[in-house]
């Protein structure tokens, strides 16, 4: 236990020295589970689908089989939770929204300025579309080589993180990646989601400690 504790502290100092640890954060070697509401359990994905709608040239709906035929990629990112933990060099596999747009599979209209994630139990979260079309954003199906677990959003969740070399300077706290994702709404206006209307910062940049929209 002591060796694990000292190993964590040593690693934390290492990533801090590399400018990878945002202010106010601590390194974790675990993967804490945090979300509002019950965990969604899918035992039969025949009824699952993902809808793409709003300010797009053509609305789309993919079932699970169709979604898994989309171009796939794997990325390694550091992730940062608003509850002050950070996890480093996490390996995710899934579908890049940027690639879907670049290849014309999804064609946003010029009026599309924001992306609203719609998840089970009517959970939503929001971000500027320009941000969501970065390399450090993924529609994730797998974590560390295995399908993501129900607690972490199986079968599909958004993941937003930071690259180790900080080549993507913009990031967001982990809540901005919705679990149990069911819809992507391209919107001309911003629509703050569950946590955003309950006091969390709309931009959620961990490097600026944008945790809350008001001072405690």
C-alpha positions as CSV (number, residue, x, y, z in Angstrom):
1,X,0.0,0.0,0.0
2,X,2.8,2.4,0.9
3,X,4.7,1.6,-2.3
4,X,1.5,2.4,-4.2
5,X,1.1,5.7,-2.4
6,X,4.7,6.8,-3.0
7,X,4.4,5.6,-6.7
8,X,1.3,7.8,-7.1
9,X,3.0,10.8,-5.6
10,X,6.1,10.3,-7.8
11,X,4.0,10.0,-10.9
12,X,2.0,13.1,-9.9
13,X,5.2,15.1,-9.6
14,X,6.3,13.8,-13.0
15,X,3.2,14.9,-14.8
16,X,3.1,18.2,-12.9
17,X,6.7,18.9,-14.1
18,X,5.6,18.2,-17.6
19,X,2.7,20.8,-17.3
20,X,0.1,18.0,-17.7
21,X,-1.6,18.4,-14.3
22,X,-4.1,21.3,-14.3
23,X,-4.3,23.5,-11.2
24,X,-6.2,22.2,-8.2
25,X,-6.0,18.6,-9.6
26,X,-4.5,15.4,-8.1
27,X,-3.4,12.3,-10.0
28,X,-5.5,9.1,-9.5
29,X,-4.5,5.6,-10.5
30,X,-8.1,4.5,-10.1
31,X,-11.1,5.4,-12.3
32,X,-13.8,7.0,-10.1
33,X,-17.4,6.7,-11.1
34,X,-19.4,9.8,-10.9
35,X,-22.7,10.7,-12.5
36,X,-26.2,12.0,-11.7
37,X,-29.0,9.4,-11.6
38,X,-29.0,5.6,-12.0
39,X,-26.6,3.6,-14.1
40,X,-28.1,2.6,-17.5
41,X,-27.8,-1.2,-18.3
42,X,-28.1,-2.3,-21.9
43,X,-28.5,-6.1,-22.2
44,X,-29.9,-5.9,-25.7
45,X,-28.6,-3.4,-28.2
46,X,-31.1,-4.2,-30.8
47,X,-33.2,-1.2,-29.6
48,X,-30.3,1.2,-29.3
49,X,-29.7,4.0,-31.8
50,X,-27.9,7.3,-32.2
51,X,-29.7,10.2,-33.8
52,X,-27.9,13.1,-35.5
53,X,-30.3,16.0,-35.9
54,X,-30.8,19.8,-35.9
55,X,-28.7,22.1,-38.1
56,X,-27.4,19.4,-40.5
57,X,-27.9,18.9,-44.2
58,X,-29.4,15.4,-43.6
59,X,-30.6,14.0,-40.3
60,X,-29.2,10.5,-39.5
61,X,-30.0,7.6,-37.3
62,X,-27.6,4.7,-36.8
63,X,-28.3,1.4,-35.0
64,X,-25.5,-0.3,-33.1
65,X,-24.3,-2.3,-36.1
66,X,-24.3,0.7,-38.4
67,X,-22.5,2.8,-35.9
68,X,-19.7,0.3,-35.6
69,X,-19.2,0.4,-39.3
70,X,-18.1,4.0,-39.1
71,X,-14.4,4.9,-39.3
72,X,-12.7,4.1,-36.0
73,X,-9.7,5.4,-34.3
74,X,-7.7,5.1,-31.0
75,X,-6.4,8.0,-29.0
76,X,-4.4,8.4,-25.7
77,X,-5.5,11.3,-23.5
78,X,-5.3,12.7,-20.0
79,X,-8.7,13.2,-18.5
80,X,-9.7,15.7,-15.7
81,X,-12.7,15.6,-13.5
82,X,-14.2,18.7,-11.9
83,X,-14.1,16.8,-8.5
84,X,-10.3,17.3,-8.7
85,X,-8.9,14.0,-10.0
86,X,-6.9,13.5,-13.1
87,X,-6.1,10.3,-14.9
88,X,-3.2,10.1,-17.3
89,X,-2.4,8.2,-20.6
90,X,-5.9,6.7,-20.8
91,X,-6.5,4.7,-24.0
92,X,-9.8,5.2,-25.8
93,X,-11.2,3.7,-29.0
94,X,-14.2,4.8,-30.9
95,X,-15.4,7.3,-33.6
96,X,-14.0,10.8,-34.2
97,X,-16.7,13.4,-34.7
98,X,-14.1,15.5,-36.5
99,X,-13.5,12.7,-39.0
100,X,-17.2,12.2,-39.6
101,X,-17.5,15.8,-40.5
102,X,-14.3,16.0,-42.5
103,X,-15.4,13.0,-44.6
104,X,-18.9,14.4,-45.1
105,X,-20.7,11.7,-43.3
106,X,-22.2,14.4,-41.1
107,X,-22.7,17.7,-42.8
108,X,-23.4,20.6,-40.4
109,X,-25.1,23.6,-41.8
110,X,-23.3,27.0,-41.5
111,X,-25.9,27.9,-38.9
112,X,-24.6,25.1,-36.5
113,X,-22.6,26.7,-33.8
114,X,-23.1,24.3,-30.8
115,X,-23.3,20.6,-30.2
116,X,-25.8,19.4,-27.6
117,X,-25.3,15.8,-26.4
118,X,-28.5,14.0,-25.6
119,X,-28.2,11.0,-23.3
120,X,-30.5,8.5,-21.6
121,X,-32.7,9.8,-18.8
122,X,-32.8,13.2,-20.6
123,X,-29.4,14.2,-19.5
124,X,-27.7,16.8,-21.8
125,X,-24.5,18.7,-21.9
126,X,-23.3,21.4,-24.4
127,X,-20.2,22.7,-26.0
128,X,-19.3,25.0,-29.0
129,X,-19.2,22.9,-32.2
130,X,-15.7,24.3,-33.0
131,X,-14.4,22.7,-29.8
132,X,-16.1,19.4,-30.4
133,X,-14.5,19.1,-33.8
134,X,-11.0,18.8,-32.3
135,X,-8.7,15.8,-32.2
136,X,-9.0,15.4,-28.4
137,X,-12.7,14.5,-28.6
138,X,-14.1,11.0,-29.2
139,X,-17.3,9.1,-29.4
140,X,-15.9,6.2,-27.3
141,X,-17.0,2.6,-27.2
142,X,-13.8,1.1,-25.6
143,X,-11.5,2.0,-22.7
144,X,-8.1,0.3,-22.3
145,X,-8.9,-2.3,-24.9
146,X,-12.2,-3.4,-23.5
147,X,-15.8,-2.2,-24.0
148,X,-16.6,0.6,-21.6
149,X,-18.5,-0.6,-18.6
150,X,-22.1,0.4,-17.8
151,X,-20.8,2.7,-15.0
152,X,-18.7,4.6,-17.5
153,X,-21.4,4.9,-20.2
154,X,-21.7,1.6,-22.1
155,X,-22.3,1.3,-25.0
156,X,-21.3,4.9,-26.1
157,X,-20.1,8.0,-24.4
158,X,-18.3,11.2,-25.4
159,X,-14.7,11.6,-24.1
160,X,-13.0,15.0,-23.9
161,X,-9.3,15.1,-22.7
162,X,-5.9,16.6,-23.1
163,X,-2.9,15.3,-25.1
164,X,0.3,14.7,-23.2
165,X,2.2,17.3,-25.3
166,X,-0.7,19.8,-24.8
167,X,-0.8,20.2,-28.7
168,X,-4.5,20.8,-28.2
169,X,-4.5,23.6,-25.7
170,X,-8.2,23.6,-25.1
171,X,-9.8,20.9,-22.9
172,X,-12.8,20.5,-20.7
173,X,-13.7,18.8,-17.5
174,X,-14.8,15.2,-17.9
175,X,-18.5,15.8,-17.3
176,X,-18.6,17.5,-20.7
177,X,-18.5,14.0,-22.2
178,X,-22.0,12.5,-21.7
179,X,-22.5,8.9,-20.8
180,X,-25.1,6.6,-22.5
181,X,-25.1,8.9,-25.5
182,X,-28.2,8.7,-27.8
183,X,-28.3,12.0,-29.8
184,X,-26.2,14.7,-31.3
185,X,-28.0,17.9,-31.8
186,X,-26.3,20.6,-34.0
187,X,-27.8,23.9,-32.7
188,X,-27.6,27.5,-33.8
189,X,-27.8,28.6,-30.1
190,X,-26.2,27.4,-26.9
191,X,-28.4,25.1,-24.7
192,X,-26.8,24.6,-21.2
193,X,-27.2,21.1,-20.0
194,X,-28.0,19.5,-16.6
195,X,-24.8,20.5,-14.7
196,X,-24.5,23.8,-16.5
197,X,-27.9,25.0,-15.3
198,X,-27.1,23.8,-11.8
199,X,-24.1,26.0,-11.2
200,X,-21.3,24.4,-13.1
201,X,-19.2,26.5,-15.5
202,X,-20.4,26.5,-19.1
203,X,-16.9,26.4,-20.6
204,X,-15.3,24.0,-18.1
205,X,-11.7,24.5,-19.0
206,X,-9.6,22.7,-16.4
207,X,-6.5,24.8,-17.1
208,X,-8.5,27.9,-16.1
209,X,-10.2,26.1,-13.2
210,X,-13.6,26.9,-14.6
211,X,-15.5,24.6,-12.2
212,X,-18.5,26.7,-11.2
213,X,-20.4,29.6,-12.7
214,X,-20.4,31.5,-9.4
215,X,-18.2,31.9,-6.4
216,X,-18.9,29.8,-3.3
